[in-house]
Amino acid sequence: MMHYRNKPREAVEIQEKRFGYFPKAFRWHGKRYDVQAVERCWTAARRSPHLCFRVRCSEGMFDLYQNVRDNTWQLVPLRA
């Protein structure tokens, strides 16, 4: 299991969702990334609840985090 808690999270824009829930495409640093697969999903209880998704794109693996309370998204790149 990978641990990336110390990596900074960056804001990301979700452009499409699959089934109204899973990330399908997102924009990060001006580039569109198409999600090939959601490898894992889980919930996290921080100051507010988060939905978490480990996704695979042709550019690499990413963890996407949705703050459920305010519907903002953040990203941590994992590997290329």
C-alpha positions in Angstrom: 0.0 0.0 0.0 1.3 3.5 -0.9 1.4 6.2 1.7 1.4 9.8 0.4 0.0 11.7 3.3 2.9 14.1 3.3 2.6 15.0 -0.4 0.8 18.3 -1.0 -2.6 18.1 -2.5 -3.4 20.3 -5.5 -6.8 21.7 -6.7 -8.2 19.8 -9.7 -11.4 20.3 -11.7 -13.5 17.2 -12.3 -14.9 17.5 -15.9 -16.9 14.3 -16.1 -18.2 11.6 -13.8 -19.1 8.0 -14.5 -22.5 7.0 -13.1 -22.7 10.4 -11.5 -20.1 9.3 -8.9 -16.7 8.0 -10.2 -14.2 10.5 -11.8 -14.1 10.0 -15.6 -12.1 13.0 -16.6 -10.3 15.9 -14.8 -8.3 19.0 -15.7 -5.0 19.6 -13.9 -2.5 22.3 -14.8 -4.5 23.1 -17.9 -4.4 19.5 -19.3 -7.3 17.1 -19.5 -6.7 13.6 -18.1 -9.1 10.7 -19.0 -9.5 8.1 -16.3 -9.0 4.6 -17.7 -9.9 2.8 -14.4 -10.8 3.5 -10.8 -8.4 1.2 -9.0 -9.7 1.8 -5.4 -12.3 4.0 -3.6 -12.7 4.7 0.1 -13.9 7.3 2.5 -11.9 9.4 4.9 -13.2 11.4 7.9 -11.2 14.6 8.3 -12.7 17.9 9.4 -15.3 17.1 6.8 -16.0 13.9 5.0 -14.0 13.0 1.9 -14.6 10.5 -0.9 -11.2 9.2 -2.2 -10.4 7.6 -5.5 -7.2 6.0 -6.8 -7.4 6.4 -10.6 -5.2 5.2 -13.5 -4.7 7.4 -16.5 -2.3 6.9 -19.5 -0.1 9.5 -17.8 0.1 7.7 -14.4 -1.7 7.0 -11.1 -3.4 9.7 -9.1 -5.4 9.9 -5.8 -8.4 12.2 -6.1 -10.1 13.5 -3.0 -13.6 15.1 -3.0 -14.6 17.2 0.0 -18.2 16.2 0.3 -19.2 19.3 2.2 -18.2 21.9 -0.3 -17.7 19.6 -3.4 -14.1 20.7 -4.0 -11.6 18.2 -5.4 -7.9 17.8 -4.8 -5.2 15.5 -6.4 -2.0 13.8 -5.4 0.1 12.4 -8.2 1.4 8.9 -7.3 3.6 7.7 -10.2 4.0 7.9 -13.9 
